[in-house]
Amino acid sequence: MTSTDTPGRGRAKDLEGIRLRGGRYQIRVFAGWDPVTGRRVDLTGSAENERAAIRLRDKLRAEVANATSARTNATLAHLLNEWLRTHDAAETTLSNYRWLADSFVIPVMGDVSLAKLIRLGPKAFEQLYAELRSCRRRCKGAALVDHRTTRAHKCDERCRQHECTPLAPTSIRKIHAVLSGAFTAAVRWGWVGVSPLDSAIQPRAPKPQPTPPSTEQAAQIVDAAWKQDDDWGTFVWLTFVTGARRSELIALTWTDLDLAAHVLTIRRGLIRRNGRTIIKDTKTHQMRRISLDKVTVDILKEHRARWERRCAVISAESVPTAYVFSYTADNSRPCNPDTVTHRYSAMTATLGLDTHLHELRHYSATELLSAGVDLRTVAGRLGHGGGGATTLKVYAAWVQAADEQAAELLASRLPSPPSFRG
């Protein structure tokens, strides 16, 4: 189409795909057929004058020729939903990805077309990350009230003035991973030619700062656990000496313990999601065997004897597939992970300690490294992947201390120069 003037043939070709309407030049470029809907896809835009319209049309044509434009009118929400529906990952991972998408991405840009997001480039996503780093509600400094419920209600002291709470850096990185994975799939499916996340700056990973309890605090914690009851004391003790994750210990059954060989095998983890108990692979999807000392084996033997006596009292069979830790008499059901965490927090609060259950894992790692145990062995007990790379990243300070201890040890085994001898 052309402007209101009657052009010659060459002039009509110059203005192909451009028309003047309402004082502005409108541009429309055919980009193909939508692989999602089967409908025609056009790239559109507008300009104030003819020269700018020609430049924009040529730019859109180049995007089509270079396959950098979107080939679908689908929105970001549609892409995320399709990717989450087909992505191969653990149920718990997909559940977390879905929560992040529904809570922080789709409400902001879910209705935006992929074509527009590609034209905007990485800036739109980096701006989202910046806003979430400032406030998870993206309040942008507005005066808000955090209501106790989304239902109609009469406000009381539970509804209070909003205070900005940044979204955790790890969650922002996961949002980036979700968006990057979805756009990579869109390229693979032929929906878009490029991913705007390829050139986006990935949110920085927080520097690990483990804060394990001291040796004195560890003794306080274990002593307090034994005083509550023997089963709880056994759980806390085993957490300290194995460094296993909460989900891994709760998922243990008696078939995972070979007390004669002094070995505990970690095969799975147990979590709760949306009121359901889910048995899953370990975090690194690998089975590992952890050696047990004689004291720990004796503690576990007593723990098993208590369970067998309870089964006898209620005339229940003590099956080997029963859980090692349970709040039922026959150990037929596992502990609730949240209940375990709350019990530990309540216990340590009475001791005046500000700590959480996962820090017992840090304690196990740091004590081993400080004692000079090699990095690969510590990584194996913790279930870290990468041959110790993760362990080194998290516990670099303790690795350095162990290295200094090793240096002193080597020097002490060799004769010093004659001039050093008194």
Buried (B, 14 or more C-beta within 10 A) or exposed (E): EBBEEEEEEEEEEEBEBBBBEEEEBBBBBEBBEBBBEEEEBBBEBBBEEBEBBBEBBEBBBEBBEEBBBBBBBBBBBBBBBBBBEEBEEBEBEBBBBBEBBBEBBBEBBBEBBBBEBBBBBBEBBBEBBEBBBBBBBBBEEEEBEEEEEEEEEEEEEEEEEBEEEEBEBEBBBBBBBBBBBBBBBBBEBEBBBBBBBEEBEEBEEEEEEBEBBEEEBBEBBBEBBBEEEEBBBBBBBBBBBBBBBBBBBBBBBBEBBEBEEBBBBBBBBBBBEEEEBBEBEBBEEEEBBBEBEEEBBEBBEEBBEEBEEBBEEEEBEBEEEBBBBBEBEBBBEBBBBEEBBEBBBEBBEEEEBEBEBBBBBBBBBBBBBBEEBEBEBBBBBBBBEEEBEBBBBBBEEBBEBBEEBEEEEEEEEEEEEEEEEE
